[in-house]
Each structure stands twice: as C-alpha cells, then as structure tokens.
Amino acid sequence: MIRPACLPRGFANVMDEISNPETSAPGGPALAEPPQVPSELWMDALNAEPFNELLERAEKIGVRINPEKTRHHIVFDLLRAYASLGAKLYADGVIEFSQQATVSCAGHGSISAPSRRT
C-alpha cells in the first residue's frame, strides 16, 4: 500500500500494521524492518539499470516516486536515500567547482560523468 506523501519518512501507519496480522506483534503493532542497503554503491550501476528495476529499488527502500520525475531525478533520489541509510556512494567523473557566491553558500560543485563529456 502506498502511503500519502505528507507522512514523514519512517512514520509507521499504525492502522495498516494492526489490520495485517502477519506484521503485528502480540500486544501491539510491529516495527518495520529497516530496508536492506548495500554497504557501497556505484552511481554508474544505478544509471545502467533498467527503469523498472529503479522503481523496484525505490519501493524496497520507501522512496516515493512522483510520476513527473525523470530517470535522472529518480537516480538522484535513490542515491540520496541510500546515503542517508549509510551506504557509501562512489562515482567516476570530473569534479567542477563554481566560485559563484550566493546568499546561501559560498559556491558549489558537481560531478560530470566521463560518458557525458565529449
């Protein structure tokens, strides 16, 4: 069952757990098991996966996918979720730094994948 996007991450829907006896513990609702997360993950591995496998990964770790998002947004959301769950992320590419100062930060950087550079 898909939960509304307004619920905070990790917020358990108690009614789902009470109504499902397989996941309920005696005396109260069961706590959800943390998702299986790889210890390390390469960004290229996610970029190479078929779209349906990206959606399956998102479902397993509880990432909500907006139908308007592009493949790149979904990969970024997955990487962000894996990082927050403790996975080490790796990528090949060139780091480009911008020296433009903004109100919120002194600059920013990005990684350009070698396959995107010609």
C-alpha positions, 0 to 999 in steps of 0.5 A: 500500500502506498502511503500519502506523501505528507507522512514523514519518512519512517512514520509507521501507519499504525492502522495498516500494521494492526489490520495485517496480522502477519506484521503485528506483534502480540500486544501491539503493532510491529516495527518495520524492518529497516530496508536492506542497503548495500554497504557501497554503491556505484552511481554508474550501476544505478544509471545502467539499470533498467527503469523498472528495476529503479522503481523496484529499488525505490519501493524496497527502500520507501522512496516515493516516486512522483510520476513527473520525475525523470530517470535522472531525478529518480537516480538522484533520489535513490542515491540520496536515500541510500546515503542517508541509510549509510551506504557509501556512494562512489562515482567516476567523473570530473569534479567542477567547482563554481566560485559563484557566491550566493546568499546561501553558500559560498559556491558549489560543485558537481560531478560530470560523468566521463560518458557525458563529456565529449 
